[in-house]
Every structure is written in structure tokens, then in C-alpha cells.
Amino acid sequence: MSAEKDAVWAFADHAASLKYEDIPADAIKAGKTFLLDSMGVGVVGSAAPWVDELWSSQAAFGVDTARGSARVLASGRKLALPSAALANAFQIHNSEFDCVHEPAVVHPMAVLLGAMLSAADCDGYFESQISGKALLTALIAGVDIAAGLGVASNAPLKFFRPSTAGGFGAAAALARMKGMDTGGIVNSMSTAYAQMGGTMQAHTEGSMLLAMQVGFNARNAIVAAEMAAHGADGPKNILEGPFGYFALFEGDHDVGAVAKTLGKTWRITEVAHKPFPSGRATHGLVDGVLQLKKKHGFHERDVARVESHVPSLTHRLIGRPSKAGMTPGYARLSGQYVVASAILGDGVGVEDFKPDALMDARRLALAAMVHIDINDNPDPNALAPLRVAIILQNGQRLEIDLDKVYGAPANPMTHEAHLAKFRKNFASAIPVVPAAQGEALIAAIDDIENVKDVRTLIDLCMANGGKA
């Protein structure tokens, strides 16, 4: 196989050559929507466990330097740039509230935006300030790469794809923002691949390292693009080579077919909102329960049993049992716990994963009534269709089939619901970020074509309004 034939060249060329003016209006609109959504979940991520410990651990590598530091969302704390990218990507993903490309099984914005915002905030990483147009163009190209690599895989997850595929997207986007040509972007992606990691074991155990793996790959993308800018020359067959990404990290794939869609299919338009701060695989169950509850008006005391039949991927991701002593990360990925929370509270919110809720005996008892079984869907990457049934104490069976989960492009959140999610997240930051800054951020992203320096967006996400 010659280097020129590896699909990485097609992805890199797409990132290098994409022009803002060539992006269709629906992709621009989706890019703005998920940029705002992702910055909102990054702000609320400041209130999650391990934020202070992460900052303290990374502060040992240097802070408040005149060149080479960036700020962490909400707190405004400064870290060395690679560590800031780690922290910001961690905050975007740590509440399981960031958007997802369902067919790819990739959260395409977490690694990407954690790295991009941190790099744009750092004096000296880029030769000049980054405009709103430049940010959004690179972001859309990065999503095409991260989600495209996921769509290309026909294999079940072995590694945590949001970290791995997201790392490629971030490395390409940063290199593009540095003005590199196709070869330079290949070297950036290659250097990111040499550092790549992200185990599904963290997902299985519900470890906080799951979101940290997103951060590690954001940090690595920062390093990769900088090394490529200084002439680092890596291997070239990194996607399809005998020890390339698909051979080692994925398995069966058709990356060539996906590469042909670049510049024609805009993956950002295929991204799904996450209405609830839990694993996306729980959302179909929650959606079904809430629809049944709205239609029939039952209460928690009426429920004798909840049954669901879901694709194998859904069962694999969230079929774990609810149990006493769960961590928040484990609970967000327990379909039993999330469904019980939805029944009790008419929805699922960040507050459902706080210590008092995790120890609530009534919630745990209700969770034990939830049963999750595998249906006959042969697609290893499908999250739908699924069936949810509520069996009441009087024997009545309430049932619903869903083929489009709430938040997906075919069943989207309304613009009002999207803004309500953002505002609630923005109001939940620690330390508090003024609500007026959130409204200013909404307006600025809506008019991103006229934003001259994206640091003005980052300033609005800080408790101190960007003031030193």
C-alpha cells in the first residue's frame, strides 16, 4: 500500500482545503448550535467531581506563564496549555451531557473543542488571533473527521471511540488553524495517533477516567499539532496500514467509502443533542418512560416493573445494574438508575447524580424494578429501535416503540429547549458565571461570522468575565 492511498490523506486534504463559504447553511447552523451547547456543558462541568483535583495535579506543570498558558472554563484558573486542554475537554464530557453522533458512537466535540478553545486562548500557539469563522470552519472539518472515522467502523467498540476518533479530529483542526497544508495535517494526525489511547474498561467500571481519556487526547492533539508545525514527520499509513488505526483500534471498516463523502455529507448536521446528563444509550429508555408517563399519568408508587428491549450496543453500554455506593460516572451509565430517576423526577438532571440522590433508598428500590434485555437488531453500533414497557401494580401494561430517540436530528430538541438546556447549565457553574454573560454568548455565537477573536467567547464563560 502506498502512502498516498491511505484514507488519512483524504481527511487531511478536507481539513486543509475547506472554506467557510463552501459550507452549506444547515451545517453552519448546526455548528453554531453545538458550539453553544458544548460550551454550556463545559461550563457546568466545572461543578463535577475531580475538577479541583485535576487542576491541582496539573498546576505542578506550570501556571500563569506569560506565554504557553490557557484558562479553564468557568473558574478561569490558568494551566500550561496541554493541561488546560485536558481540563477543558474533561469538563465538556464529565457530565455525559455533550452532543453525540449516534451512527459513529462518537462525542465529536469534546476532544475537539477542549483543544481548540484552549489553543485559541493561549498567546503564541497560533501566529494570530482566531476569528469566529476560522474556529467554526475548523470545528466542522474536525467533526467530519471524528464522526467519519466512527461511521467507517463496522465493528463493536473496543477502545473509547470519542477519545480516539476525537483525537484525530482535534489534531487535524488545530493543524488547519495553524495554516498547515495537507502533508502537515497528516503529520499532526500521525503524531496524535502515536500518543492515542482510551480504554472501554473505564466505561465498564464507570470511572472518572472515562472523561479524563477525552482530556488526554485533547492534550495530545495540542502537542501533535505543535510538533507537526516544527517539522515532525510521522508514519503515513496511520488509518489503513497493518498497524494503523482500523487494524489495531477498530476492526472491520469501510473508511474509503466515508472518505468519498467528505465535502458532500456534513457530519455536524447528523449530530444529536443530549437532553439528559447521562449516557446517550439511556436516552431512549428515558424518552419512552416520559412519553408513557405523560400519556397515562402514572406515579412511582404505581410501578411494578419496567421492561425494555434494546440493541446490543445499548445493553452493553448501560445494561449494568444499579447498586449502592455507585460513583456518579457509573450511575450515569446505569439504565436502571437513570430510568428510576426519570420516573421520580419527570426527567433527568445534573442533580440526580449528586451524593444524596445516589444514596436514595427509594430510587435504588425503583431501579431494581427496571429490566433491560437485548433485541434482535444485528447492527453492533445501533442505539435504536427499542421498546419500553411499564407494568403497573394493577397489571396494566403500557408500551411504546421508538425508532428515533429524542435529541436526534430526526427527532430534535426545539431551539427553545436547546437554549433552556444551555441556560440551566450556565447557571450551574462553580464558581458562578453571571447569567448576562450567557446571554451575550448566545448572541455572539449566533453572529460568529463577525467575531474577530474567539477569546471574547471564552471570556464570557469565565466567572470573572475574562478579567485577570
Sequence and secondary structure as in RCSB ss.txt:
>XXXX:A:sequence
MSAEKDAVWAFADHAASLKYEDIPADAIKAGKTFLLDSMGVGVVGSAAPWVDELWSSQAAFGVDTARGSARVLAS
GRKLALPSAALANAFQIHNSEFDCVHEPAVVHPMAVLLGAMLSAADCDGYFESQISGKALLTALIAGVDIAAGLG
VASNAPLKFFRPSTAGGFGAAAALARMKGMDTGGIVNSMSTAYAQMGGTMQAHTEGSMLLAMQVGFNARNAIVAA
EMAAHGADGPKNILEGPFGYFALFEGDHDVGAVAKTLGKTWRITEVAHKPFPSGRATHGLVDGVLQLKKKHGFHE
RDVARVESHVPSLTHRLIGRPSKAGMTPGYARLSGQYVVASAILGDGVGVEDFKPDALMDARRLALAAMVHIDIN
DNPDPNALAPLRVAIILQNGQRLEIDLDKVYGAPANPMTHEAHLAKFRKNFASAIPVVPAAQGEALIAAIDDIEN
VKDVRTLIDLCMANGGKA
>XXXX:A:secstr
  GGGSTHHHHHHHHHH  GGGS HHHHHHHHHHHHHHHHHHHHGGGSTTHHHHHHHHHTT  S SSSEEE TBT
  EEEHHHHHHHHHHHHHTTS S BBTTTTB  SHHHHHHHHHHHHSTTTSSS   HHHHHHHHHHHHHHHHHHH
HHB S  SB HHHHHHHHHHHHHHHHHTT  HHHHHHHHHHHHHH   BTHHHHHT THHHHHHHHHHHHHHHHH
HHHHTT    S TTTSTTSHIIIII SB HHHHHTTTTTS GGGG B  SSSS HHHHHHHHHHHHHHHHH   G
GGEEEEEEEE HHHHHHHB    TT  HHHHHTBHHHHHHHHHHHTS  GGGGSHHHHT HHHHHHHTTEEEEE 
S   TT    EEEEEEETTS EEEEEESS TTSTTS   HHHHHHHHHHHHHT SS   HHHHHHHHHHHHTGGG
 S THHHHHHTBTTTT  
